[in-house]
């Protein structure tokens, strides 16, 4: 005789609640019938969950579309996420750039503030202060009415940073944008604003955003490779975001391409980034010694002009981009040997030169990538990474709110082994 298994009916309820909230956030206002179709949940389950959400104001009823008035019978009521029930902050800290956005509960960007700061020379306090000041400015810029706020209270802050974060999402362990290590950004911002704060690598945020925006192309397994002043990666394998044992890991840009090669800004030699980062391409195109210390920052116009010269002439500029493509492709070939080939999204200012990079990338991957021709590896380019970092941070924070704020728990119940996966509620 099998022993009863303790199952939490609230776990399944929370799962169903999240499905409904995610469907409304993705598709906008829907009727209960449309929610049932989008989620696969029964009509009774949808009715019960949405009734509770209407009662606690997580959902609101919205005006019926005009075309519904011409139908026979009673018009269907559409439901929507209540944007004014809560808000969150989405911060991004990158080389010489700090941005902060306020996002409402429906996932809309309410306001955004971007400032420039010399991250390499700023001390720890100045970095945290810049992030906090930007968020305060974004909050002040958010629209509200004296008696009817258009956005809800700040409930969570999500931060995307260039660099390695700890696995708990509390500290920036190392970053190429600053000489300071082990910055407790989460605690400092939490103390400042009085809400929970989570920290993540910006490439992981990019991957989260792509998966949310376009699940048809970026599904269970894919990589988002950041091409900018530095090189990074966010990686999904079998539906899970890949991280390290004690850190965010997946430092694709610091995989070794040539052990005795060019100098990377991390201080080591031969990293992929030492060939494919903006500073590396600029250094090679100008015929500098590969051991020349990297420049701190490059104006986007400088890199656009460099790429234009590479397109026009078969000279040192084009060869610099070919070397960058070979380094990226070689590293991808190694990853494909571990995981099998997967789609790759190239993101960031460097992706504007993807036309110069794609051929050497595919050549380096090789004609046979574990049984798959390199021409079959799907590749995409997105030249602006900053909206993706912001959206990824927002998605992760909204998921936390969905899980822990607006989904009341229930008491565990004992059910038999045969029934432990049975009920929808």
Buried (B, 14 or more C-beta within 10 A) or exposed (E): EEEEEEBBBBEBBBEBBBBBBBBBBEEEBBBBEBBBBBBEBEEEBBEBBBEBBBEEEBBBEBEBEEEBEEEEEEBBBBBBBBBBBBBBBBBBBBBBBBBBBBBBBBBBBBBBBEBEBEBBEBEBEBBBBBBBBBBBBBBEEBEEEEEEEEBBEBBBBBBBBBBBBBEEBBBBBBBBBBEBEEBBBBBBBBEBBEBBBBBBBBBBBBBBBBBBBEEEEBBEBBBBBBBBBBBBBBBBBEEEBBBEEEBBBBBBBBBBBBEEBBBBBBEBBBBBBBBBBBBBBBBBBEEEEBEEEBBBBBEEEEBEEBBEBBEEEEEEBBBBBBBBBBBBBBBBBEBBEEBEBBBBBBBBBBBBBBEBBBEBBBBBBBEEBEEBEBEEBEBBBBBEBBBBBBBBBBBBBBBBBBBEBBBEEBEEEEBEEEEBEEEBB
